[in-house]
């Protein structure tokens, strides 16, 4: 690969097709297959895991669980970032830190959450600028995007 193809694409640049496929697989858009998850109670395989089973299986931290829960409740539809912030700081009487710090904490927690869920087939996808995030499950076909 030349140094030009290893750089991160800038707005307006095209992404090489092989890299785009790797990114789509990592996000979990349609190609990912979920590894079998057993119920923590009865130890039987679960076809459609619940939020609690996913949190338990992948050792998700409480903050990450709040983020995943907010996106999970969206059922594949876009969830605005402000709603995720509300879920993150639901127990804080002051509503949480400043918006700048809140966003920074969210991005770090989201990165760690995506790492924990890697290989599970479950992903959180950025829908678009100021449109929020959505849950992506295995076998799901990504919706068409507006141009």
N, CA, C and O of each residue as an XYZ file, in Angstrom:
588
protein
N       0.832     -1.192      0.000
C       0.000      0.000      0.000
C       0.868      1.244      0.000
O       1.905      1.289      0.661
N       0.454      2.222     -0.720
C       1.184      3.478     -0.719
C       0.762      4.291      0.498
O      -0.322      4.062      1.034
N       1.586      5.236      0.951
C       1.226      6.049      2.100
C      -0.085      6.798      1.919
O      -0.762      7.089      2.905
N      -0.460      7.119      0.686
C      -1.700      7.862      0.449
C      -2.931      7.023      0.777
O      -3.946      7.573      1.204
N      -2.867      5.688      0.585
C      -4.033      4.843      0.845
C      -4.162      4.474      2.313
O      -5.224      4.018      2.734
N      -3.093      4.661      3.116
C      -3.180      4.318      4.529
C      -3.677      5.482      5.369
O      -4.023      5.300      6.536
N      -3.717      6.677      4.790
C      -4.203      7.843      5.525
C      -5.702      7.765      5.701
O      -6.400      7.121      4.918
N      -6.181      8.414      6.715
C      -7.606      8.492      6.976
C      -8.255      9.375      5.916
O      -7.723     10.440      5.605
N      -9.402      8.956      5.346
C     -10.011      9.757      4.288
C     -10.527     11.090      4.820
O     -11.109     11.172      5.902
N     -10.296     12.121      4.030
C     -10.784     13.451      4.352
C     -12.104     13.629      3.632
O     -12.350     12.977      2.617
N     -12.940     14.486      4.134
C     -14.238     14.715      3.512
C     -14.066     14.949      2.019
O     -13.280     15.796      1.594
N     -14.814     14.184      1.230
C     -14.735     14.319     -0.216
C     -13.832     13.291     -0.872
O     -13.925     13.082     -2.081
N     -12.946     12.632     -0.097
C     -12.063     11.621     -0.660
C     -12.795     10.288     -0.732
O     -13.715     10.034      0.047
N     -12.393      9.455     -1.651
C     -12.975      8.130     -1.740
C     -12.165      7.170     -0.887
O     -10.972      7.372     -0.664
N     -12.829      6.120     -0.412
C     -12.166      5.105      0.390
C     -11.974      3.888     -0.486
O     -12.881      3.504     -1.225
N     -10.793      3.273     -0.414
C     -10.557      2.099     -1.233
C     -11.568      1.015     -0.860
O     -11.881      0.858      0.321
N     -12.092      0.256     -1.841
C     -13.166     -0.708     -1.604
C     -12.833     -1.759     -0.548
O     -13.696     -2.089      0.266
N     -11.613     -2.296     -0.531
C     -11.266     -3.327      0.445
C     -11.339     -2.774      1.859
O     -11.818     -3.462      2.761
N     -10.879     -1.554      2.073
C     -10.931     -0.937      3.395
C     -12.376     -0.696      3.808
O     -12.737     -0.907      4.966
N     -13.205     -0.255      2.863
C     -14.610      0.001      3.161
C     -15.305     -1.281      3.620
O     -16.124     -1.249      4.538
N     -14.980     -2.413      2.980
C     -15.569     -3.696      3.377
C     -15.130     -4.088      4.786
O     -15.940     -4.581      5.571
N     -13.845     -3.874      5.116
C     -13.363     -4.193      6.463
C     -14.061     -3.338      7.505
O     -14.414     -3.831      8.577
N     -14.265     -2.062      7.204
C     -14.945     -1.161      8.131
C     -16.386     -1.603      8.312
O     -16.884     -1.620      9.438
N     -17.072     -1.964      7.225
C     -18.467     -2.393      7.316
C     -18.588     -3.667      8.144
O     -19.535     -3.811      8.918
N     -17.636     -4.600      7.993
C     -17.676     -5.817      8.785
C     -17.450     -5.506     10.258
O     -18.095     -6.097     11.125
N     -16.543     -4.585     10.545
C     -16.256     -4.231     11.930
C     -17.462     -3.579     12.585
O     -17.743     -3.831     13.756
N     -18.180     -2.743     11.840
C     -19.372     -2.085     12.370
C     -20.475     -3.109     12.589
O     -21.309     -2.937     13.478
N     -20.492     -4.165     11.795
C     -21.508     -5.194     11.958
C     -22.664     -5.032     10.998
O     -23.751     -5.544     11.268
N     -22.477     -4.348      9.900
C     -23.566     -4.072      8.970
C     -23.803     -5.254      8.046
O     -23.240     -5.313      6.953
N     -24.626     -6.187      8.475
C     -25.093     -7.263      7.631
C     -24.195     -8.480      7.542
O     -24.713     -9.595      7.474
N     -22.891     -8.335      7.539
C     -22.004     -9.453      7.299
C     -21.644    -10.210      8.572
O     -21.233    -11.368      8.495
N     -21.785     -9.599      9.723
C     -21.343    -10.211     10.965
C     -22.316    -11.295     11.425
O     -23.529    -11.180     11.250
N     -21.762    -12.338     12.009
C     -22.564    -13.405     12.584
C     -22.265    -13.433     14.076
O     -21.104    -13.467     14.483
N     -23.317    -13.418     14.887
C     -23.134    -13.368     16.327
C     -22.717    -14.733     16.856
O     -23.285    -15.760     16.482
N     -21.726    -14.729     17.723
C     -21.326    -15.971     18.370
C     -22.438    -16.368     19.341
O     -23.130    -15.498     19.870
N     -22.617    -17.668     19.582
C     -23.703    -18.096     20.453
C     -23.524    -17.586     21.878
O     -22.427    -17.611     22.436
N     -24.628    -17.126     22.448
C     -24.632    -16.628     23.823
C     -25.548    -17.528     24.630
O     -26.661    -17.837     24.204
N     -25.079    -17.947     25.794
C     -25.888    -18.762     26.685
C     -26.525    -17.894     27.751
O     -25.934    -16.918     28.211
N     -27.739    -18.260     28.141
C     -28.448    -17.560     29.207
C     -27.670    -17.753     30.505
O     -27.264    -18.876     30.803
N     -27.444    -16.683     31.295
C     -26.682    -16.831     32.532
C     -27.416    -17.676     33.587
O     -26.779    -18.216     34.492
N     -28.732    -17.794     33.482
C     -29.510    -18.557     34.467
C     -29.562    -20.043     34.138
O     -29.147    -20.884     34.935
N     -30.084    -20.358     32.935
C     -30.326    -21.762     32.579
C     -29.239    -22.356     31.688
O     -29.262    -23.554     31.406
N     -28.302    -21.549     31.249
C     -27.173    -21.969     30.404
C     -27.589    -22.508     29.040
O     -26.808    -23.198     28.386
N     -28.815    -22.200     28.602
C     -29.291    -22.607     27.285
C     -28.928    -21.533     26.259
O     -28.858    -20.355     26.608
N     -28.695    -21.918     24.997
C     -28.392    -20.916     23.968
C     -29.568    -19.956     23.772
O     -30.731    -20.356     23.825
N     -29.243    -18.697     23.548
C     -30.257    -17.660     23.363
C     -30.187    -17.179     21.920
O     -29.126    -16.780     21.439
N     -31.340    -17.220     21.226
C     -31.380    -16.790     19.823
C     -31.343    -15.273     19.715
O     -30.618    -14.729     18.881
N     -32.114    -14.585     20.546
C     -32.170    -13.119     20.536
C     -31.861    -12.633     21.956
O     -32.745    -12.625     22.813
N     -30.616    -12.231     22.207
C     -30.251    -11.840     23.565
C     -30.923    -10.543     24.000
O     -31.243     -9.684     23.178
N     -31.127    -10.420     25.298
C     -31.649     -9.181     25.865
C     -30.468     -8.289     26.221
O     -29.315     -8.720     26.205
N     -30.774     -7.049     26.539
C     -29.730     -6.104     26.943
C     -28.960     -6.639     28.148
O     -27.732     -6.560     28.185
N     -29.676     -7.182     29.133
C     -29.045     -7.684     30.353
C     -28.082     -8.833     30.066
O     -27.015     -8.922     30.673
N     -28.460     -9.707     29.143
C     -27.589    -10.833     28.794
C     -26.326    -10.329     28.108
O     -25.234    -10.821     28.392
N     -26.456     -9.363     27.217
C     -25.287     -8.809     26.515
C     -24.359     -8.106     27.509
O     -23.141     -8.278     27.452
N     -24.933     -7.317     28.418
C     -24.127     -6.610     29.421
C     -23.370     -7.612     30.281
O     -22.191     -7.415     30.574
N     -24.043     -8.687     30.686
C     -23.420     -9.711     31.528
C     -22.353    -10.482     30.763
O     -21.271    -10.730     31.296
N     -22.639    -10.861     29.533
C     -21.734    -11.703     28.749
C     -20.431    -10.984     28.396
O     -19.365    -11.600     28.406
N     -20.506     -9.697     28.087
C     -19.328     -8.964     27.627
C     -18.724     -8.059     28.688
O     -17.899     -7.202     28.369
N     -19.122     -8.236     29.953
C     -18.564     -7.469     31.080
C     -18.542     -5.967     30.812
O     -17.510     -5.313     30.962
N     -19.682     -5.437     30.419
C     -19.817     -4.024     30.105
C     -19.887     -3.226     31.409
O     -20.594     -3.617     32.337
N     -19.165     -2.123     31.482
C     -19.166     -1.285     32.680
C     -20.516     -0.569     32.818
O     -21.268     -0.495     31.846
N     -20.836     -0.042     34.007
C     -22.128      0.637     34.185
C     -22.354      1.814     33.225
O     -23.456      1.971     32.698
N     -21.336      2.635     32.994
C     -21.495      3.762     32.070
C     -21.729      3.259     30.647
O     -22.588      3.776     29.934
N     -20.964      2.254     30.242
C     -21.147      1.676     28.914
C     -22.521      1.019     28.797
O     -23.142      1.065     27.735
N     -22.996      0.411     29.878
C     -24.320     -0.218     29.870
C     -25.419      0.827     29.688
O     -26.417      0.562     29.018
N     -25.247      2.004     30.272
C     -26.230      3.075     30.086
C     -26.260      3.544     28.638
O     -27.329      3.798     28.083
N     -25.082      3.657     28.029
C     -25.003      4.052     26.616
C     -25.646      2.976     25.744
O     -26.465      3.277     24.876
N     -25.270      1.725     25.981
C     -25.842      0.623     25.201
C     -27.352      0.544     25.408
O     -28.094      0.291     24.460
N     -27.808      0.758     26.634
C     -29.240      0.723     26.921
C     -30.010      1.800     26.181
O     -31.103      1.547     25.674
N     -29.453      2.994     26.114
C     -30.122      4.097     25.405
C     -30.243      3.781     23.918
O     -31.282      4.035     23.309
N     -29.187      3.230     23.337
C     -29.206      2.897     21.912
C     -30.083      1.659     21.674
O     -30.772      1.567     20.658
N     -30.051      0.715     22.612
C     -30.846     -0.513     22.506
C     -32.341     -0.184     22.485
O     -33.104     -0.784     21.728
N     -32.753      0.774     23.322
C     -34.164      1.175     23.375
C     -34.615      1.827     22.066
O     -35.813      1.903     21.791
N     -33.661      2.296     21.259
C     -33.995      2.868     19.952
C     -34.392      1.818     18.929
O     -34.933      2.164     17.878
N     -34.137      0.540     19.209
C     -34.533     -0.588     18.357
C     -34.086     -0.428     16.900
O     -34.850     -0.695     15.972
N     -32.842      0.009     16.719
C     -32.299      0.131     15.370
C     -32.534      1.480     14.715
O     -31.986      1.757     13.648
N     -33.335      2.312     15.337
C     -33.583      3.662     14.817
C     -32.567      4.620     15.436
O     -32.027      4.332     16.504
N     -32.297      5.748     14.788
C     -31.335      6.701     15.342
C     -31.775      7.255     16.696
O     -32.939      7.605     16.891
N     -30.826      7.325     17.625
C     -31.050      7.907     18.945
C     -30.167      9.139     19.042
O     -28.957      9.059     18.831
N     -30.766     10.274     19.358
C     -29.999     11.516     19.430
C     -28.979     11.455     20.566
O     -29.216     10.832     21.601
N     -27.871     12.097     20.357
C     -26.792     12.103     21.333
C     -27.253     12.674     22.668
O     -26.803     12.214     23.718
N     -28.131     13.657     22.652
C     -28.630     14.256     23.893
C     -29.379     13.226     24.739
O     -29.301     13.252     25.967
N     -30.100     12.328     24.086
C     -30.798     11.259     24.813
C     -29.803     10.317     25.460
O     -30.027      9.842     26.573
N     -28.711     10.045     24.776
C     -27.674      9.178     25.336
C     -27.029      9.877     26.531
O     -26.748      9.237     27.545
N     -26.791     11.190     26.419
C     -26.249     11.949     27.555
C     -27.180     11.864     28.755
O     -26.730     11.675     29.885
N     -28.487     12.004     28.505
C     -29.463     11.914     29.591
C     -29.374     10.556     30.283
O     -29.451     10.478     31.510
N     -29.211      9.483     29.503
C     -29.092      8.145     30.076
C     -27.786      7.984     30.854
O     -27.751      7.309     31.882
N     -26.717      8.604     30.362
C     -25.420      8.496     31.034
C     -25.436      9.136     32.412
O     -24.821      8.623     33.348
N     -26.135     10.252     32.538
C     -26.093     11.025     33.784
C     -27.457     11.103     34.449
O     -27.796     12.122     35.052
N     -28.243     10.037     34.346
C     -29.581     10.012     34.932
C     -29.532     10.139     36.458
O     -30.461     10.692     37.046
N     -28.493      9.653     37.107
C     -28.383      9.692     38.570
C     -27.761     10.983     39.089
O     -27.750     11.211     40.298
N     -27.251     11.820     38.218
C     -26.577     13.048     38.630
C     -27.609     14.164     38.793
O     -28.301     14.522     37.840
N     -27.706     14.704     39.999
C     -28.686     15.767     40.287
C     -28.425     17.027     39.468
O     -29.359     17.757     39.134
N     -27.151     17.285     39.143
C     -26.793     18.473     38.358
C     -26.930     18.245     36.856
O     -26.766     19.182     36.075
N     -27.226     17.026     36.446
C     -27.364     16.735     35.018
C     -26.067     16.374     34.335
O     -26.040     16.206     33.116
N     -24.996     16.251     35.086
C     -23.710     15.864     34.517
C     -22.780     17.044     34.339
O     -23.114     18.169     34.710
N     -21.611     16.788     33.769
C     -20.623     17.854     33.553
C     -21.030     18.776     32.407
O     -22.140     18.684     31.883
N     -20.125     19.652     32.031
C     -20.390     20.557     30.907
C     -20.567     19.747     29.626
O     -20.073     18.623     29.539
N     -21.261     20.297     28.633
C     -21.464     19.551     27.377
C     -20.168     19.082     26.722
O     -20.126     18.003     26.130
N     -19.121     19.879     26.824
C     -17.842     19.498     26.220
C     -17.274     18.261     26.897
O     -16.844     17.323     26.226
N     -17.274     18.258     28.218
C     -16.758     17.101     28.966
C     -17.677     15.890     28.800
O     -17.211     14.752     28.736
N     -18.976     16.145     28.731
C     -19.948     15.073     28.554
C     -19.698     14.355     27.224
O     -19.701     13.126     27.163
N     -19.483     15.133     26.170
C     -19.242     14.556     24.853
C     -17.928     13.781     24.831
O     -17.847     12.705     24.239
N     -16.906     14.326     25.473
C     -15.610     13.637     25.522
C     -15.735     12.310     26.273
O     -15.204     11.293     25.827
N     -16.435     12.317     27.410
C     -16.636     11.082     28.169
C     -17.435     10.066     27.365
O     -17.154      8.868     27.406
N     -18.425     10.551     26.639
C     -19.241      9.672     25.792
C     -18.391      9.014     24.717
O     -18.485      7.804     24.514
N     -17.565      9.785     24.026
C     -16.749      9.239     22.941
C     -15.770      8.183     23.455
O     -15.562      7.157     22.807
N     -15.171      8.436     24.618
C     -14.238      7.462     25.197
C     -14.983      6.184     25.581
O     -14.539      5.082     25.259
N     -16.120      6.332     26.274
C     -16.900      5.166     26.684
C     -17.418      4.392     25.478
O     -17.449      3.162     25.502
N     -17.824      5.093     24.429
C     -18.307      4.434     23.218
C     -17.192      3.635     22.544
O     -17.421      2.526     22.063
N     -16.008      4.192     22.512
C     -14.863      3.491     21.932
C     -14.579      2.198     22.703
O     -14.362      1.147     22.100
N     -14.581      2.281     24.027
C     -14.345      1.095     24.857
C     -15.481      0.080     24.705
O     -15.236     -1.126     24.684
N     -16.706      0.559     24.601
C     -17.860     -0.324     24.415
C     -17.772     -1.059     23.083
O     -18.021     -2.263     23.016
N     -17.424     -0.348     22.042
C     -17.284     -0.996     20.728
C     -16.192     -2.062     20.768
O     -16.322     -3.112     20.139
N     -15.122     -1.794     21.502
C     -14.038     -2.772     21.641
C     -14.541     -4.023     22.359
O     -14.230     -5.142     21.948
N     -15.316     -3.840     23.428
C     -15.855     -4.984     24.171
C     -16.802     -5.813     23.324
O     -16.821     -7.038     23.439
N     -17.586     -5.167     22.478
C     -18.580     -5.858     21.668
C     -18.013     -6.404     20.361
O     -18.721     -7.069     19.605
N     -16.746     -6.126     20.095
C     -16.118     -6.568     18.862
C     -16.202     -8.088     18.739
O     -15.867     -8.812     19.677
N     -16.644     -8.559     17.596
C     -16.770     -9.989     17.361
C     -18.108    -10.560     17.790
O     -18.399    -11.722     17.508
N     -18.924     -9.769     18.465
C     -20.227    -10.256     18.926
C     -21.291    -10.104     17.849
O     -22.332    -10.758     17.911
N     -21.042     -9.254     16.868
C     -22.047     -8.979     15.854
C     -22.942     -7.812     16.233
O     -23.716     -7.327     15.408
N     -22.841     -7.361     17.473
C     -23.631     -6.225     17.944
C     -22.754     -4.991     17.827
O     -21.599     -5.001     18.252
N     -23.297     -3.936     17.254
C     -22.511     -2.730     17.071
C     -23.345     -1.483     17.267
O     -24.575     -1.526     17.259
N     -22.659     -0.380     17.443
C     -23.294      0.929     17.529
C     -22.717      1.749     16.398
O     -21.505      1.937     16.302
N     -23.597      2.231     15.547
C     -23.195      2.921     14.332
C     -23.574      4.397     14.422
O     -24.662      4.742     14.884
N     -22.671      5.258     13.979
C     -22.970      6.676     13.876
C     -23.828      6.853     12.629
O     -23.419      6.473     11.531
N     -25.015      7.427     12.796
C     -25.954      7.551     11.680
C     -25.547      8.680     10.749
O     -25.668      8.541      9.532
N     -25.081      9.764     11.274
C     -24.682     10.902     10.467
C     -24.501     12.118     11.355
O     -24.815     12.090     12.546
N     -23.998     13.172     10.768
C     -23.731     14.382     11.532
C     -25.013     14.880     12.196
O     -25.997     15.176     11.518
N     -24.995     14.970     13.515
C     -26.099     15.457     14.347
C     -27.382     14.637     14.209
O     -28.473     15.128     14.498
N     -27.243     13.385     13.764
C     -28.413     12.511     13.657
C     -28.408     11.416     14.703
O     -29.425     10.750     14.890
N     -27.297     11.208     15.393
C     -27.241     10.259     16.486
C     -26.582      8.941     16.140
O     -25.796      8.830     15.200
N     -26.937      7.943     16.944
C     -26.350      6.614     16.851
C     -27.471      5.585     16.834
O     -28.568      5.834     17.333
N     -27.175      4.412     16.246
C     -28.181      3.362     16.219
C     -27.539      2.010     16.483
O     -26.342      1.819     16.273
N     -28.364      1.074     16.948
C     -27.922     -0.279     17.237
C     -27.927     -1.089     15.950
O     -28.866     -1.005     15.158
N     -26.877     -1.873     15.744
C     -26.784     -2.751     14.584
C     -26.648     -4.172     15.121
O     -25.724     -4.476     15.876
N     -27.578     -5.036     14.725
C     -27.573     -6.430     15.169
C     -27.147     -7.333     14.025
O     -27.195     -6.915     12.868
N     -26.725     -8.579     14.322
C     -26.271     -9.494     13.276
C     -27.389     -9.835     12.300
O     -28.549     -9.982     12.685
N     -27.015     -9.959     11.029
C     -27.969    -10.323      9.995
C     -28.831     -9.165      9.537
O     -29.670     -9.329      8.652
N     -28.638     -7.997     10.126
C     -29.439     -6.828      9.780
C     -28.873     -6.169      8.533
O     -27.658     -6.051      8.377
N     -29.744     -5.753      7.669
C     -29.324     -5.043      6.470
C     -29.341     -3.554      6.789
O     -30.335     -3.023      7.285
N     -28.246     -2.899      6.501
C     -28.133     -1.473      6.788
C     -29.130     -0.701      5.937
O     -29.267     -0.985      4.747
N     -29.840      0.285      6.528
C     -30.799      1.064      5.749
C     -30.095      1.951      4.741
O     -28.939      2.331      4.924
N     -30.806      2.274      3.681
C     -30.256      3.173      2.655
C     -30.093      4.556      3.245
O     -30.930      5.014      4.023
N     -29.036      5.206      2.881
C     -28.761      6.548      3.389
C     -29.214      7.581      2.382
O     -29.165      7.363      1.171
N     -29.657      8.712      2.908
C     -30.029      9.822      2.032
C     -28.782     10.497      1.522
O     -27.786     10.590      2.239
N     -28.822     10.969      0.290
C     -27.673     11.654     -0.301
C     -27.665     13.105      0.069
O     -26.768     13.842     -0.341
